[in-house]
Amino acid sequence: MPTIKTKHYSIVTGTNSLSSLKSFLSKNKFSAYFILCDENTLLYCLPTLIFACPVLGKAEVIEIESGEESKSLEICANIWETLTENKADKNALIINLGGGVVSDLGGFVSSVYKRGIDFINIPTSLLAMADASVGGKTGIDFAGLKNNIGTFAQAKSVFVDPSFLATLPERHYMNGLAEIYKIALVADASFWKQLQKAGPNQNAEKLVSKSISLKHAIVLKDPFDKGIRKILNFGHSIGHAIESYFLGSEQALLHGEAVVMGMLIETHLAFQKKLLSKEHLVEIYNELSFVFDVKPLTTINVSDLMPFIYNDKKNSKTQLLFSLIKKPGACTFDVPVTEKQIEKALAFFNAHIQ
């Protein structure tokens, strides 16, 4: 059972990781357990968790609706109220059982309740396993902006059991795969080549372990997103803008779906900035558009996205700063970009995605 030791916590991966969770709970004396889940993980994952760790049969279960809309102050207030009503103290533990939404929301709720109580993440989606549950970023959406409010807060531990992926619909599996392709593009050329050669239908446990290891190495160097960690935002300046624009509409996108679009558009930005060769531009476009079901964005203009892009956390005052690819496996950050360049990249995307 692979275990990655970080400065503050351990990440345990493998089909027996819940056995490690049982041991973890017996060694740490928490005053109460609260399990945060959505309607899907309540039905498909909670019984497995309680069977593996019977002590959690007495936990208070807090259910939220699945989907990005739950990452709101209103839902936070409801959870804090439940914690307060159940007399949760500083020694209580919140267990985030779910995908990226549950990990982001549960981590944020925990980080500010009574100035911070312990939480652990048990990711059940590929997105959460490979990305959202690791790294210490928490957040909720506010004023129509993705992750506009959040904290840096490390989980007490993370337990990754790939068997939960068996319950995942295909669309949600591909949603998580987007972040795996991203980490390969920004950090590991050989991993990118492996993905190109073997395709998306590889051993999920190996993909998750590789992604976690790559992300962990970057986060260790820059835990608070001041330098090299910014490369993990490749595809996200545009991706978050697209995701925010469609949030709450009938055309709402999953995070990974928007990030794939963001990676493609930002790849052309890198080409415009003369950071990326035409050969690599074509390579990345061909691979991502083949693996993922990408649709053109012909119904929106660059002016629709700019309010969201200007609110991106990586910007400096009015200067737009992007993390851009130099070649597969290498990325740079704090690259200034103009609205005209974004407009040109969006036009290229729409012309080449059918």
Helices and strands as residue ranges (DSSP letters): E 3-5, E 10-13, H 17-27, E 33-38, H 39-44, H 46-52, G 54-58, E 60-64, G 68-70, H 73-85, E 93-98, H 100-112, G 113-115, E 118-123, H 126-127, I 128-132, E 140-142, E 145-149, E 157-160, G 162-167, H 170-187, H 189-198, H 204-221, G 228-233, H 236-246, H 255-272, H 278-291, H 302-310, E 320-327, E 330-337, H 339-352
